[in-house]
Structures are given as C-alpha cells and as structure tokens.
C-alpha cells in the first residue's frame, strides 16, 4: 500500500452534487448564509466519503474513486478533492491502494458505542461546552456533533443542528486542527510526536514529546499537552494552540504506570503543576454580598471554607503558584480581599490601582 498522494483535479469533471440521501441532512437548510451552507454541504460529503472508505476500503485493495462517486452522487474530481482534504486537513489516515483506488486505516476509528439516551445527552452536554469554548471552526467538533445527533431523539437533535450552525460561523483554524490531531493520535497510539513550539515569548523550538495526557482549560479556552520531553529529559506542559507544526512519528513509548494525571494536577488552579512550581497557601475573604456564590461551587480540591460574622466567607486553597489564580480573584471585583500571601495581595492591589487610574477624569 502506498502513502496517499493526490494531485488536485486528478480526474475530469466539475464540482460534485450533494450527498445522494438528502433526508439525512434535512433541517440543516433553515436559515444561515451561503458560506455556512457550503460548510455543511462539504462536511456532509466528507463524512459520506469517510463512511465508504471505512466500510469498503479497509482492505489492501481499497475502493475505486469511481465507486465512491457513484455511491455519493459526486463527480470523481470532487471525490479526489475530498480524499485529499481528509488526509491533509483532518489527518485521516487514507492510503493509496493502486491507481484510482484508496483505503482507510480502521484503527483510526473507535468501535461503535451503544448509548442510552441519558448517556448520549451527557456527551451532547460535554460537546456543547466544547462548542461554547471554541472560538474557531473545528471540523472535528462539527463531525462529532453530526455523528452524535444520530443517537439523539428529536427535539434534542434539532439543538445539535443549531449548535453546528453556531460553530460553522467561525473561521477555521487548520494549524490547530492538524496539531491537535497529531497529538491526540500520539497519545492514543503511544507514538512520539515531533513539533515546533512557539512559547509566546522567545524563540521557537523543535522538540520530541511523549504525550501522557491532554487537559482542557476552560478559563483560558485552551488545550494543554502534558508529557515527557526527550531533549529536556523531563516532564513538560505545552499549550496545543502554540504548536506551529506537528509530525506523528513511528517511534513508540509507554506511559509510566505510576503517572497519575490527577496527582500531577492536584495543586494546579489551572494547568500548572507543583512538580515544576512551588505551592502557595492563598487566603481570601469574600463579602457577604457574594459569599453565597462562592459557597455554591467547589473551586479547588484543597479548599477550606470558614463562615465569618455578618455573612462573609473565608476561602483557603493551596495551589501551584499564584499566577493562574490571580485573574480569578480579580474577577470578583471589590467583593474579595487577598489576606495572604503578601506578594499576591500586593500584586492584586497594584492591578486594581492601575485599573482605577484608567477611569480617573
């Protein structure tokens, strides 16, 4: 089997028609502009091509492009373009099995799940959080929504459609999608990932990492890679959005049995670990006017709450450094006071003074 190599317009003909089963996408055409409609149509085509490659092209002989065109109602030119997009944009492991024949590595896909309605809705809610957190178009998110909608009854499925329309309004972030796909597969398959990383301050670096864990940070709307960095010979945390390019190698690794991501992040407020950042004891006093909101949630596994006279509340947490918790403290405005450590109290006070100075006449 050869690695996928496709030249644009490898076959004759014009753009393809819509998927042959229009009922599968009925209801998506209500409202929205042409740009969103084109994204929906393209996604439908890509999912259809993937399904055929998976069911008919998983063997060494693959499936003929002409057969895919017949089953989908598209031209062969459009099929070639979509196969190329699956490989280059989405990182789907498509291979060339011969002239005009292509296949797909079944190991790329998880086996089907038989979900109960409550289980499917739990996944739907998790996906909704991802969609709200994502500020750019992500084909993986949209594709996951599409597949999930098949397991949901109406009217819940209609909300999936509405969510997809919202995600479809964003511009794509293909570099992130490719980097995320490489890192995710490296973690799932135990393969070393090589990437170029921009730390945000300083020069880009090239490194090799063994992915141990992926952790989202809702506050910063980011995904972080936790893993072993070969050149540094140490554990490192990388923001996936700052990976400029990533390559999935054939080199294998194993995650140590004693690695526990929850233990690694036990003292983190966001993503920083106490393995690399000393812990700090943070003590905060909340005014009665907002104390009830603080009581309603568990903000950190180490938190200790103490009721104060007059309805106020004291919160104590032990976290890895104070950089990540500082924006959260400032978000409470004048309803919170930092009691300790002194360095954090001074930093918050200075931030408040600078903010106030901008509103002085």
N, C-alpha and C positions, 0 to 999 in steps of 0.2 A: 504494500500500500504506500502511496506517495503522499507527502505532505501537501495540503491544499495550495494550489497555485492557479489563480483565475485571472484572466485579463478582462477588463471591463468591456462589455459588449461582445463576449466571445461567441455569441450566436446572433443570428439575424432577427429582425422584427422590432416592433415598437414596444412601448410600455405595456404591462400586463393588465388584465382585467381584475376585478375584485375576486375575493375568495368565492368558490363555487357554491358555498352554503350560506346565503345571505341571512338566514334566520339565526345563525349562530351569533350574529353581531347586531341583531335587531334592537333598536332602542338607543344605540350609540349616536344616531344621526340627529338627535333632537338638539337644536341649538349649536353654538360653537361656530368658530370661523373656519375658513378653508384650511388654514395651517394645522389646526388641531385635528380636523377631519383627515388630512393626509397622514398625520402621525398614527391615528387609529387604524387607517387602512394598511399602512406599512407594517404596523405591529401585527395585525391580523395575518398578513401574508407571511411574515417571518415565523409566527407560531405554527402556521399551517405547514411551511417547509420543514421546520424542525420536527413536527409530528411525523411527516412522511419519511424523513431521513432516519428517524428513530425506529419506526415500525418496519420499514422496507430496506433501509440501507445500513443496517448494523453489521452485516457480514462483510467478508473481504471483497465481494463483487459490487457492493454499494447498490445504488439505484440510478437509473438513467435520468438525466435532466429532462428529456422529452416526456418521461413518465410523470415526473413531478409537475411539469407544465400541464399535462393532460388532467391530472387529479385536481389541480388548483384552478384551472381555467386561465392560467397566465401564459405569457409567451416565454420561450426559452431564454430570451435576453433578460427578462425580469427575474427568472429563476437564478440565472448566473449572478446577477447583481445581489439578489437576496442571500445566496450562499456566501458570497464574498463579504457581505455585511455581517452575517452570523459569525464568520471567522475573525474579521478584523475589528469590528465594533463591540461585539458581545463576548468574544473569546470562546465561542462554542467550538469544541474540537472536531471540526469537519475535516475529512481526508479525501484525497482524490484516489479513486479505486481503478481508474482507467480513463480512456478518452470519453469525456461526456458523462462520467459516472462518479457519484460521490456518496460518501457514507458518514456516519457519526459514531463517536465513541460512546457506547451506552453507559460506561462508568461515570460519565459526566453528570448523569441524572440520578436522582434518588428514586427508589421504588415508590409506586403509588400508595397513598395513605387512605384508609377508610375512616373518615372522620364523622363523629356525631355532629349534629347541628351546634350544640354548645361549644364543642372543640373548634369547629370551623369559625364560629363567631369570635372565639378568643384570638385566633390567628388574624381574623379580619381587624379586630381592635388593635392588635400589635402592628399590623400593616398601616392602619390609619395614623398611628403615632409616627411611623417612618415617613409617611407622606407629608404630615404636618411639619416634620423636622427637615425634610428635604427641600432645598430652595432651588434645585435644578432638576431638569428632566432626567430620569434614570430609567433606562429600558428594563433593568432587572426588577425594579419596583413595579412598573406597569405590567410586565409579563407575569409576575407573581400574583398581582391583583386579578388579572384575566383568568388564570388557572383557578384561583381561589373562588371566583364567582360561580364556577361550575358546581361547587359543592354547597352553595348557599341558596336557600329558597327566596322567592320574591316575598316581600318587597326589599329584603336586605340586599339582594343582587343589584337593585337599582342604585343603592348608595355606593356600591363598588364602581358603577359606571360614573357617578358624579365625582367620586374621588379620582378616577383615572382622568377625567376631563380637567380637573384642577392640576394634577401632576403634568398633564400634557401641555399646559400653558407655559411651563418653564422651558428655558433654553437647555439644550443638552450639555452635559459635562463628560464628554467621551474620555478624556485622560483619566478622570477619577474612575469611571466605569471599568476601563481596562486595568488600571492598577488594582482596584478592589477585586476584580475577577481573578487576577493572578494571585493575590494574597490569599483570597478565600480558598482557591483550589490548592494552594501550597499548604494551607492549614489542614484542609480536609484530606489531602492525599499524602501528607508527610513529605513534601518536596521543598527544597531550599529555593528561596526567592531572591533574585538579584535585583536591586533597584537603585535609581538615582534619587537622592533625597535633598529637598531644599529646607533647611532648618528655620527659614524665615529671617534669620539674622546670621549673616556669614556666607561662606561659600558652599555650593552644592557638594555632596559627597556620594560616592558609589560604595555600596556595601552588600553583604550577603547575610540573610536573616533566616532563622528557623522560626516560622510562625507558631507561637504557643497559644495565642488567644486573640480574639477581636472583641473590643469593648466600645460600645457607643457612649457618647457624652451628649445628653440631650441639651444641656445648658449651652454648650459651645457648638451644637449641631455638627458634630464631627464623629469619626470612627477612628479608634486607635488600635494599632497593632502592637502587641506585647510579644517579644520573642528574644531568642538568643542571637546576638550579633557576632558573626565569626571574626571579622577583623578586630573588633574591640574585645573579644573573648569575654563578653559579659552580657547580662540582660539589658535590653533597651526598650523604650516605648516610642513608637513613631506614629505621627498623625498621617492617616492614609491620604488625606487631601493634599499633603505636601510631597507625596511621591510623584515625581515627574515622569518616570517610565519604569516599568517593572517587567522582568522576564522570569517565567517559571522554568526552573532547571530540572534536569533528570536526577540530580543528586538527592539522596534520601536522608532523613533524620528521624529521630524518635523523641517525642516529648517525655522528659523525665517523669517517672511515676510519682515523684514527690512534689511535682509542680501543682500547686493549687491556686487557681486564679482568684478565688475569694480571699484566700490568705494573703496573696500578693497585693490585693487592693483593699485589705482590711482597714487601713488607716487613711485611705485616699478620700478626699472630698469629691474629686472628680476622677482623675486618672493617675495622679502622682502616687508613687509607691514609697513606703517607708524604707524599702531596701536601698533607695537612692537619695531620699530626702528625710532629714531628721523630723521626728514628730513634735508637734506643739500642742499644748493644752490651751484651748480657746474658751474663754468665759464671756458670755453675753447676757445683758439684761434687756428684756423686752417690756415695753409699756403696756398697761392694761388694755389699751385700745386695739392692740394687735396680738396680744398673748393667746387669744383663743385660736387664731390661725396657726400659731406655732404648735399648739397642743394637738392639732388635728393630724399631724403627719410625723413620721419617723424620718428625721433628716440625716441621721448617721447612726451606724450600729453602736457607736460608743457613747451616744448622747445620754446625759443625765439632766433631768428637769427638776427644778425646785420652785415651788409656789412661793410667791412673795406677798407681803402685806399690801392690801389695796388692789389685788388682782393682777399684779405684774408677774413675770416669769423669768427665771434664770436658766440658761441653757449652757451646758458644758460639753465640749467634744474634744477628742484627741485626734488630730489629723496630721497628715504628712505635709508639713509646711503650711504657710498661710496665704500663698498667692491665689490658690483656687477658691478659697472661701471668702476672700475679700469682696469680690463683686456681689456675692450673695448677701453679705452683710449690708453693703451699700444699697441694695435693692429695697431694704426695709425703711430707708429714709430716716426720719427723726424718731422712729419708733424703737430703735435699738441703740444700745451703748456698749462699746467694747470695754470690758473690765480688765482683761489680760489676754495675751501677753502685752507688755508695754510697747513693743515695736509695732504690733498690729494696731493698737489703739492710736499711736502717733500717725501711722500710715493712713488710717481711715479718717482721722481728724484733718490731715492735710488735704486729702481728696475732697472732703466736704467743704473746706475753706476755699479751695480752688474753684469748685463748682459754684459756691455762693458768690465769689468775686465776679463771675461772668454775668450775673444778674444785677450787679450794682449799677446805679444810674451814674 
